[in-house]
Amino acid sequence: MDKLDKYRQAIQAFLKDYASIPISNGEIESYTVFDTAEDHYQVMSVGWDGNRRVHGCVIHLDIKDGKVWLQQNSTEVRVAYELMDMGVQREDIVLGFQAPAMRQYTDFATA
């Protein structure tokens, strides 16, 4: 299996597992959104917490130029490390939510 197929499988498995965790407050549904043709992967949360509407992307990953870009993480889960545990190489993970000038100070790829 080639590296990118391995990364796609790891991303999808991780996001499916995360989305399957029940949300304890409100009537909120979590589900995955996978655009496998363009390599965009997300977990969405949609519903109501009392009178407050919940709608948004909680985790967003892309594969660009052979690297996994962590674009959004609104959770307490250390997504990059979870992906590394699943076989994604540290040098192939970009913390896209970090400013480009700051990425050099992380332990991950700059782009």
C-alpha positions in Angstrom: 0.0 0.0 0.0 1.4 3.4 -0.9 2.0 6.1 1.8 -0.9 8.3 0.8 -3.4 5.4 0.9 -2.1 4.5 4.3 -2.6 8.1 5.5 -6.1 8.3 4.0 -7.1 5.1 5.9 -5.6 6.4 9.1 -7.3 9.8 8.9 -10.7 8.2 8.1 -10.4 5.6 10.9 -9.4 8.2 13.4 -12.2 10.6 12.4 -14.8 7.8 12.4 -13.7 6.8 15.9 -13.8 10.4 17.1 -17.3 11.0 15.6 -18.7 7.9 17.3 -18.1 9.3 20.8 -21.4 10.4 22.2 -21.7 14.1 23.2 -22.9 14.3 26.7 -24.7 17.6 26.7 -27.6 18.7 24.4 -28.9 17.0 21.3 -25.8 17.2 19.2 -24.9 14.8 16.4 -21.3 14.3 15.2 -20.6 13.0 11.8 -17.8 12.7 9.3 -17.5 14.5 5.9 -15.0 12.8 3.6 -14.1 14.3 0.1 -11.8 11.5 -1.0 -11.4 12.9 -4.5 -9.9 16.2 -3.2 -8.5 14.8 0.1 -10.6 16.9 2.6 -11.7 15.2 5.8 -13.8 16.7 8.6 -15.9 15.9 11.7 -18.9 18.1 12.1 -21.1 18.7 15.1 -24.7 19.8 14.6 -27.6 20.2 16.9 -28.8 22.1 20.0 -27.4 22.5 23.5 -30.4 24.0 25.3 -31.3 27.2 23.4 -27.8 27.4 21.8 -27.4 26.2 18.2 -24.3 24.1 17.6 -23.0 23.9 14.1 -19.4 23.6 13.0 -16.3 21.7 12.0 -14.5 20.4 15.1 -11.6 18.6 13.2 -10.5 19.3 9.7 -7.7 17.5 7.9 -6.4 17.8 4.3 -3.8 15.9 2.3 -1.8 18.4 0.2 1.4 17.7 -1.6 1.8 14.4 0.2 1.4 15.8 3.7 -1.4 15.7 6.2 -2.5 19.2 7.1 -4.2 19.7 10.4 -6.3 22.7 9.6 -8.7 22.8 12.6 -8.8 21.1 16.0 -11.5 22.4 18.4 -11.1 19.4 20.7 -8.8 18.4 23.5 -7.5 15.5 21.5 -3.9 15.7 20.4 -4.8 14.8 16.8 -1.3 15.0 15.3 0.0 12.5 17.9 -2.9 10.2 17.4 -2.2 10.1 13.7 1.5 9.4 14.4 0.4 6.5 16.5 -1.5 5.3 13.4 1.6 5.5 11.2 1.6 9.0 9.8 5.1 10.3 9.9 5.9 13.4 12.0 7.6 15.0 9.0 4.5 14.6 6.9 2.2 16.5 9.4 1.7 20.2 9.0 0.0 22.2 11.7 -2.0 24.3 9.3 -3.7 26.3 12.1 -0.3 27.7 13.1 0.9 30.8 11.3 3.4 29.9 8.6 6.2 31.9 10.4 5.6 29.9 13.6 5.6 26.4 12.1 9.4 26.2 12.3 9.1 26.2 16.1 6.9 23.1 16.1 8.1 19.5 16.0 6.2 19.1 12.7 6.6 19.9 9.0 6.5 23.6 8.0 4.7 22.9 4.7 
